[in-house]
Amino acid sequence: MDFRVRSDNQKTEFRVAHFRVTSTKEGPNEQIKSEIHAHHFFYSKGIVHKEFVPPGQTVYQTFYLHVLERLRNRVRRVCGEIADKLFLHHDNAPSQTSFAVREFLAQNKITTLPHPPYSPDLAPCDFFLFPKLKTHLKGHHLGTVENVQAAATRALNNISSEDFLHCYEEWQQRWNRCIRSQGACFEGDKL
């Protein structure tokens, strides 16, 4: 089997990178599709936490709570200066908006930034992270899921802190355009 990586732009999440991995068996018209999901949490200086979702695992609230706990511990260990000032921007997926997750975030004083539905221009993964990953991964035949994960990790590690800072500046500009347009739809720089 040979794995080919494609980015899936249908996901509009700040911290979840979603890759579709298609493997093709030898023989005519035989295709097996599987997906690799990864949680990537970043801030203006770079990636602070990343982990791949085990194959076959569905991200329900319980699983996501464990991810958030690992994120919180990692931030305390690696980025102590922001540990008490966490702001989390994620989409409106059920696992992220469940009562248990909202309660965990409130108990741990983690502020959640709202994400308007159907607003990929306001999702840093869509305008920043996915294009960076696509540049490095698209069209490569990586052979195994482990190779896909390793290539994605290398690509993320190669993004400079200046690029992350620029992402946050651009995100702020996009929010300002949204405010100026009074929430009307716009794409890219059109306003």
Secondary structure, DSSP 8 states (H G I E B T S, - for coil): -EEEEEE-TT---SSEEEEEEEEE-SSTT-EEEEEEEEEEEEETTEEEEEEE--TT----HHHHHHHHHHHHHHHHHH-GGGTTS-EEE----HHHHSHHHHHHHHHTT-EEE---TT-GGG-HIIIIIHHHHHHHHTT-B--SHHHHHHHHHHHHHTS-HHHHHHHHHHHHHHHHHHHHTTT----TT--
